[in-house]
Every structure is written in structure tokens, then in C-alpha cells.
């Protein structure tokens, strides 16, 4: 049996740890965090616990690699913020562990410099050859979106002769009781995404737009969510799916990530942008350096604590348009579930469960030898069949809508 490590035991990290503990292929699951309170809670509540709780800083590469070697870790799930990706990837490389994360830095096109750049392209460029040489897999952005939606895109693309467009669509009609405002996943990531320039692919070129003013469109989602106003938002898959060479070879010229955002949230986000409170770039306040986005998020409830207060549905999916046997075909592959039902099953909110299941399942398939790909890659580079066959049984219900145009 193999050992696994989860770094960053917040809401998503807790879900990943809980799922890994369900798998017989893991003998030991190491839970690592700078503040191990949630890790200790998860270990304490788990019957016949195989968890090992350690205190660790994801930015201390040497110490992290030593812990991986000490515990003979075969696969590592990084559930920390994306600023830690390079450090954890380097630690995995030194220790001989496969690597998974759930997000990369906001995309920057070639020639545009960003401090501490951690975009998926930069990570592939820096680590791919080294991971290949060691026979390791580094699977980037393997949460829900990005992550499972990239797998949905690959699954649909494999069933088409040609394709023209890929849209990742995310909508939620959740209501959170007891709070004036709450965010269902990392508030820092949420505010940074909404305030960043949305990059997407149009006419085969990567272009950008203005935050919360680009590609605004009303989209009808499956009931009971229905018609929602969506915006192009900065997300890794909005670019990666449109520039992935096998997809481009099939004719893809357009890819975008669109998110349904209530007017209240749009107004809050624009206010934070106006005050420069949606950035990680530190400023000095009363002699102390702080990241403004951490200040903006400091008094919001932790996503891991929101589960029992959330009602409503979430729908996240990928629409692919193309042709098969010269007929126009459109796939919409999506996951949809109820927040309340999910909390009663797992003890965590739906958003956290949706994000945590794909990396946990991928870690399992890696150590079982069912994911043969090696090197550093985005999820669309994986053969989707094994993942698609297992998503629903692992708790991520998958639905497929297929529409064909036939001439009479």
C-alpha cells in the first residue's frame, strides 16, 4: 500500500483527506499544515484513523521534502494557495512523490511579467522535464473547475471529429443563512479571480477583457438553477483548453470560463478593485506588511464552517460544440448537486466536496497504476475514461446532455 500527503487542511484539504482515508490503497495519510487545528479535528473524528498530523510550512521546501521522505509519501495533494505551488512541486521532485494541486496563478500571456509568477504554463516549463526524468506525474489544477471540467472537455472532444468551441460554465443559486456575506471557497482566490483581467481564447488567439465587463451573457442552466447572468472570469481552463494542441488540431478557436455572479457580489468585487483590496501585493500598515486581500477576507467565515448554513444547487460543466460524421453536435457534460444533501452526506459544503473529490480520486488512480501519464500537465492531457467511469460512484454525479442537428 502507498502513503499520501495532503498539504493545507482547510475545507478542501479536509475533504481530500477524508476521501483518501476511504481508499484501501493508502496505508497512511499525512495531514500537513502550518496550523494543524483542522487536521487534528479530522484525525480525531475519524474511526480507526490512519492519519498522521504534522506541522509544516508549504514554503519550506527542504523541510517538506524531508517529511515526504520520512513518511515514504507516494502522492501529494497541495491544497494550499497557488503561491506555494513551486515550493511543493520542488519538494515532491526531491522526494520522488507524484504531485497534484487545484489552482495556478492568474494566467499571464507571454511577455507579461508578474511577480512570483505561478501560471500553469510557467510550472510546466520549469518542472516537466525533471518530472519526466524521475517518472513522476505533476497534475495541475485538478479540482472541480479547473480540473474535472477539463476532463469533461477531453471526454467530449474524443467523441467528435471536429470542434469549434469550449465553454466552461459555473452557476450556483446557494443562499447562506446567518451571514451578511460569505464565500463558499477561498475568499482570497475568489476576490483575486473576479478582479483579474479575464483571459480567454477567441479566433484562436489569447485575448483579455475588463473584469466583470467581458463576455457577459445570459445562460440557461439545468433546473432548478435556470437562467443566469454570466461573466468571463480569470480561470486557468479558459485559456488552457483553447491552446491545448490536440484540441487546436481539431479546430477549437474559442474557449472561455463563465461564472454566474449576483449583482451584490459584482458590486462588492468592484469596490475591492477600486480600493486595491483584491491583491496579494503586500502594503505596510502601522509598520506591519499585510496582503490587502487577506485583510478583505479576514472577517469572513471559513468555508469549512459554512456547510450547515447553505441551501441551494450548484452546476458546473463544460459545453463543447463540434461535428460528428458531418453532423453538428453539442455536448454539455456537467456535475450538479444540492448543498444541503451534500453536507448531510459528507459534513462539508458542496463547493468543497466538488473541489476535493477529483484530486483524491486522481491520487488513488495514480498509485493504482491506472493513470500512466508522466510529466507536468493540465488535466485535459489525461485519458478521461477512468476518471469519468469513477466520478459518479465517488460522489460527483455526472450528467451528459447531447444535442444533434439533423437535416430533414
Secondary structure as GFF3:
##gff-version 3
##sequence-region A 1 408
A	DSSP	beta_strand	2	7	.	.	.	ID=ss1
A	DSSP	alpha_helix	11	22	.	.	.	ID=ss2
A	DSSP	beta_strand	26	33	.	.	.	ID=ss3
A	DSSP	alpha_helix	37	45	.	.	.	ID=ss4
A	DSSP	beta_strand	51	55	.	.	.	ID=ss5
A	DSSP	alpha_helix	61	70	.	.	.	ID=ss6
A	DSSP	beta_strand	73	78	.	.	.	ID=ss7
A	DSSP	three_ten_helix	82	84	.	.	.	ID=ss8
A	DSSP	alpha_helix	85	95	.	.	.	ID=ss9
A	DSSP	beta_strand	98	101	.	.	.	ID=ss10
A	DSSP	alpha_helix	120	134	.	.	.	ID=ss11
A	DSSP	beta_strand	137	140	.	.	.	ID=ss12
A	DSSP	alpha_helix	148	157	.	.	.	ID=ss13
A	DSSP	beta_strand	162	172	.	.	.	ID=ss14
A	DSSP	beta_strand	175	176	.	.	.	ID=ss15
A	DSSP	alpha_helix	187	195	.	.	.	ID=ss16
A	DSSP	beta_strand	199	202	.	.	.	ID=ss17
A	DSSP	beta_strand	205	208	.	.	.	ID=ss18
A	DSSP	beta_strand	217	220	.	.	.	ID=ss19
A	DSSP	beta_strand	227	232	.	.	.	ID=ss20
A	DSSP	alpha_helix	236	243	.	.	.	ID=ss21
A	DSSP	alpha_helix	245	249	.	.	.	ID=ss22
A	DSSP	beta_strand	254	260	.	.	.	ID=ss23
A	DSSP	alpha_helix	263	274	.	.	.	ID=ss24
A	DSSP	beta_strand	282	285	.	.	.	ID=ss25
A	DSSP	beta_strand	288	291	.	.	.	ID=ss26
A	DSSP	alpha_helix	292	297	.	.	.	ID=ss27
A	DSSP	three_ten_helix	303	305	.	.	.	ID=ss28
A	DSSP	three_ten_helix	307	309	.	.	.	ID=ss29
A	DSSP	beta_strand	310	311	.	.	.	ID=ss30
A	DSSP	beta_strand	313	324	.	.	.	ID=ss31
A	DSSP	beta_strand	327	338	.	.	.	ID=ss32
A	DSSP	alpha_helix	339	346	.	.	.	ID=ss33
A	DSSP	alpha_helix	350	367	.	.	.	ID=ss34
A	DSSP	beta_strand	375	378	.	.	.	ID=ss35
A	DSSP	three_ten_helix	379	381	.	.	.	ID=ss36
A	DSSP	alpha_helix	385	391	.	.	.	ID=ss37
A	DSSP	beta_strand	398	405	.	.	.	ID=ss38
###
